[in-house]
Amino acid sequence: MEACSRGQEDVVNLLIKKGCDIAKTDFKGTSPLHLVCRIGNKQLCNLLLSKINDVNTKDNDGDTPLMEACNKGFLPIVQMLVAKHAEINNQNIRNESPLILSCKQGHVDISEILLKERAEKYHEDVNGNTPLNLACQFGRFEICELLISYGVDVEYRSGNKLTPLMEAANKGREKIVNYS
């Protein structure tokens, strides 16, 4: 595990050759693939993906390797996981999906990949926020443009009873309010 979190490819290769179980998780449910996706190491990710079958392993918080990569903004890792059929609508214990995480962080390219793969556009986190609500709250103008271009309704009232436009106004996101 430590070798994965540090990106030590030679050590990981040696451990695999010695028969180390690369699907094994730690006490937090974190797998080596989670760690590699968290640091964005393409070579190690490719190596692990060639050796494991389940790319949708959840840790104790319900996070998948795809969620780790989406949250951190590692586009090549996201592309690799999507190519290996990572589930794009999984949810963690906070009811966050990969799209919610990427929108909240402002990762436009990743959000677009997820939308092209038919990510749920109106999925709500535990606070009733949709991806567009969060983009408006965090002032992610390009994400707002992207979501609207994919047909997300700016007047949709989510579980928190606020429209994305209301969220933008409440947070003083003038550019987003003027765009809508």
C-alpha positions in Angstrom: 0.0 0.0 0.0 2.7 2.4 1.0 4.5 1.8 -2.4 1.3 2.7 -4.2 0.7 5.9 -2.3 4.3 7.0 -3.0 4.2 6.0 -6.7 7.1 3.5 -6.3 6.6 1.6 -9.5 9.6 -0.7 -9.1 8.5 -1.7 -5.6 4.9 -2.4 -6.8 6.1 -4.4 -9.7 8.3 -6.5 -7.4 5.4 -7.0 -4.9 3.2 -8.2 -7.8 5.9 -10.6 -9.0 6.2 -12.0 -5.4 2.4 -12.7 -5.4 1.2 -9.7 -3.3 -2.7 -9.4 -3.4 -3.2 -6.1 -5.1 -7.0 -6.2 -4.4 -6.5 -6.3 -0.7 -7.7 -3.3 1.3 -6.5 -1.6 4.5 -8.6 -1.0 7.6 -10.3 2.0 5.9 -11.3 -0.1 2.9 -8.7 1.6 0.7 -7.3 -0.4 -2.1 -4.0 0.1 -3.9 -6.0 1.4 -6.9 -7.6 4.0 -4.7 -4.2 5.2 -3.7 -2.8 5.3 -7.2 -5.9 7.2 -8.4 -5.5 9.6 -5.5 -2.0 10.6 -6.6 -2.6 10.4 -10.3 0.2 8.0 -11.3 -0.7 6.8 -14.8 1.9 4.0 -15.1 0.9 2.5 -11.8 -2.8 2.8 -12.6 -2.3 1.1 -15.9 -0.3 -1.7 -14.2 -3.0 -2.3 -11.5 -5.8 -2.1 -14.0 -4.1 -4.9 -16.0 -4.0 -7.1 -12.9 -7.4 -6.5 -11.2 -11.0 -7.2 -12.2 -13.0 -4.9 -10.0 -12.5 -1.2 -10.7 -15.5 -0.2 -8.6 -14.2 -1.2 -5.1 -15.6 1.1 -2.5 -13.7 2.2 0.6 -15.4 2.6 4.0 -16.6 6.1 3.0 -18.1 4.6 -0.2 -15.5 6.3 -2.5 -14.4 4.4 -5.6 -11.1 4.9 -7.5 -13.0 6.9 -10.1 -14.3 9.2 -7.4 -10.7 9.7 -6.2 -9.5 10.6 -9.7 -12.6 12.9 -10.4 -12.1 14.7 -7.1 -8.4 15.3 -7.7 -8.8 16.2 -11.4 -6.6 13.5 -12.9 -8.1 13.4 -16.4 -5.9 10.5 -17.8 -6.8 8.3 -14.8 -10.5 9.0 -15.3 -10.2 8.1 -19.0 -8.4 4.8 -18.1 -11.1 3.9 -15.5 -14.0 4.8 -17.8 -12.4 2.6 -20.5 -12.3 -0.2 -18.0 -16.1 0.3 -17.4 -15.9 2.1 -14.0 -19.4 2.8 -12.8 -20.0 6.5 -13.3 -23.1 6.8 -11.1 -21.8 5.2 -7.9 -22.4 7.2 -4.7 -20.4 7.5 -1.5 -21.8 7.8 2.0 -22.3 11.6 1.4 -24.4 10.6 -1.7 -21.7 12.2 -3.9 -21.3 10.9 -7.4 -18.2 11.2 -9.6 -20.0 14.0 -11.5 -20.8 15.9 -8.3 -17.1 15.7 -7.2 -15.7 16.8 -10.5 -18.3 19.7 -10.8 -17.6 20.9 -7.2 -13.9 21.0 -7.9 -14.3 22.7 -11.3 -12.8 19.9 -13.5 -14.5 20.7 -16.8 -12.9 18.0 -19.0 -13.6 15.3 -16.5 -17.2 16.5 -16.1 -17.7 16.4 -19.8 -16.4 12.8 -20.0 -18.9 11.8 -17.4 -21.7 13.6 -19.1 -20.8 11.9 -22.4 -21.0 8.6 -20.5 -24.5 9.5 -19.3 -23.8 10.5 -15.7 -26.9 11.4 -13.8 -27.2 15.2 -14.2 -29.8 15.7 -11.4 -28.2 13.4 -8.8 -28.3 15.0 -5.3 -25.8 14.7 -2.5 -26.9 14.4 1.2 -27.6 18.1 1.3 -29.9 18.0 -1.7 -27.4 19.7 -4.1 -27.2 18.7 -7.7 -24.0 19.2 -9.8 -25.4 22.5 -11.1 -26.3 23.7 -7.6 -22.7 23.0 -6.5 -21.2 24.6 -9.5 -23.2 27.7 -8.8 -22.3 27.7 -5.1 -18.6 27.3 -5.8 -18.6 29.8 -8.7 -17.6 27.3 -11.3 -18.8 29.2 -14.4 -17.4 26.9 -17.0 -19.0 23.9 -15.3 -22.3 25.8 -15.3 -22.0 26.4 -19.0 -21.2 22.8 -19.6 -24.1 21.4 -17.6 -26.5 23.8 -19.2 -25.2 22.8 -22.7 -26.1 19.2 -21.7 -29.7 20.3 -21.0 -29.6 20.8 -17.2 -32.6 23.0 -16.2 -31.5 26.1 -14.3 -34.9 26.3 -12.7 -34.8 22.7 -11.3 -35.6 22.7 -7.6 -33.5 20.1 -5.9 -34.0 18.6 -2.4 -32.7 21.8 -0.8 -35.6 23.7 -2.4 -33.3 26.1 -4.2 -32.8 26.5 -8.0 -29.2 26.8 -9.2 -29.9 30.4 -10.1 -30.9 31.0 -6.4 -27.7 29.3 -5.3 -25.6 31.6 -7.5 -27.5 34.7 -6.3 -27.1 33.7 -2.6 -23.4 33.3 -3.1 -22.9 36.5 -5.0 -21.9 34.7 -8.2 -22.8 37.6 -10.5 -21.3 36.1 -13.7 -23.4 33.0 -13.3 -26.5 34.9 -12.5 -26.0 37.1 -15.6 -25.4 34.0 -17.8 -28.5 32.2 -16.8 
